Amino acid sequence: MTVVAVTGISGHVGRGLLPLLEQDPAVERIIGIDLVPPAWGGAKVVFHRADVRDEGIAALFQGADVVIHLAFILFLKPGQPDDWPDDVNIRGSQNVVQAAAQAGVRRLITLSSVLAYGGRPDNPIPIQETHPLRGRLDFFYSRAKVMLERFLARFAREHPEMTITILRACGVMGPQADPNRMAGYTTRPFFAIRNGPPMQMVHEEDVATAIHLAIRRDLPGAYNLAPDDWVKVADVIRAIGWPVLELPYGLVRLLTALAYRTGHSLIHPKMLDELRYPIILSNARLRAQGWAPRYSSQETFYAGLLLPRWGKQRVVGEAGAASH
């Protein structure tokens, strides 16, 4: 029987993963760690209100076989300094990894991001896991993913007794998604970059099955987590029947920056800098381990965009407690 600890259990991916863990007869107990309790918790969940920066978090990992680290700040509010999330995203993540080793945890699984590769004009299509990490260090989210992966590479060499799995995911979407994450896609008209790059979007259920696979078998190193296809967002929006206005990159960035600074969006303009060029992932390595996506990028976009709540309400609220 397996005991699984999950940081950020109340976040987007945690909410999607929890039912899968509850239904797995091999999972005996789920140690849930977050600043707020999950909206739904099954019989296996033991919840602890804790911060990933807490010195005593190793005590919460006692008895755990696997730690899944999902707690991460995804958004900045206007006026917050760009380095503000580093204390959670970088130092907090390092604290989780060190605490897991201290508690004798055998496996650690964490989500990295497509942004660790960085949006560069010379990116190959698709990108393999051996491609260098060139994410922008002047953007807090990319910086955190690059810095955490560098730390994990060193830590894995120093702690061969622990299997560390890094899932480099493209954008994650689905019914559990935070409305803040969706807001940039639901403005009407949708402002698209003229001749913009293709994108991938992985369904939260496919993310959950990838994590579940890593719980059940040793998957050391990094694995790209993405569907088989890629699409242009403007084409998906048009297929839904919503209006699209294609503009030069500079103008789209200006509008994004204006919406961010006035509090109408939490999409940071530097995020757009990363997404200016294609970052398309090959999922061949993860597929070779038995994982297969159930949803395409197009189906995943539809699953998120066509939910009624996106058209009714856009939430711009607290960013500090956000998790994957």
C-alpha positions, 0 to 999 in steps of 0.5 A: 500500500502506498501513502501519497503526499500532495502539496497544492492539493486544492489547486487546479491539478490537485483537484483533478488528481484527487479522485484518481488517487481515491479510486486507486486501491493501492493508495492507502492514504493521501496527505493533503497540504495547502493553505486552504482545504480542498473543496472535495476530500475523500475518505483517504485524505488527511489535510494539513494547512501548511505553507511549503516554506514551513521548516517543519514540513518534513514532519508531514511527510513522515510515512509517505512513499511519494511526494507530489509537489504542485504548490506554485504561484501562477499569477502576479497582481499588478504592482507586485514585484516580479521577484515576489513569487520566488520565495514560494516557487523557488525556495519553497520548492527547494524546501519541499524537496529537502524535506522529502529526502529528510523524511525518507520519501522514495519518489518525488514528482513535480510539474515543470513547464513548457516555459522552462524551454523558453519561446525562441525563434530557433526552437525545433518542432517538436522539442525533445527532453534533451533540448536546453532550458532557455526560459526567460529569467526576467519572467518570474514563472519561467525563472522559477521552473528553470531554477527548480530544474537546475536544483533538482538535477543537482539534488538527484545526483546527490540523492540516488536513493530518491527517484525524481520525476519532472513532468514538463507540461504545456498549458493545462486546461479542463473543468477544474481550471482557474478562471484567471488562467482562462481569462486571456482566451475569453475576451471578445473579440479575441486578440491574436498575434498575426501569424502567431505560433501554434500551441499545445494544451493538455487536459487535466485528466491526462495530467492526472494519469501521467502523475498516477503513472509516476506514482506506480513506477520509477520514472527518473528525469524529465518527461514532456507532458503534452498531447499529440497535436498542436493548434493555433488558438485563433483557429480554435476560437473561430471554430467556436464562433467567437470573433477574432482580431489578428494584430501585430505582436507589438499591439497585442503585447501593448493591449495585454500590458494595459489589461494587466496594469489596470487589473482587468487581467492577470496575464503578465505581458512577459508571458506573451514574450515567451509565447511569441514563438512555438514551444511544441513538445514531443511526448514520445518519451512518456508514451514509451512508458505507457502513458497516452493522452485521451484528449487532443489540444483542440478538444482540451481547448473546447473543454475549457472554453465552452464551459458556461462560466467562462462566458459569464464571469472573469475572476481577478482575485488573490494570486498568492494561494494559487497552485497548479 
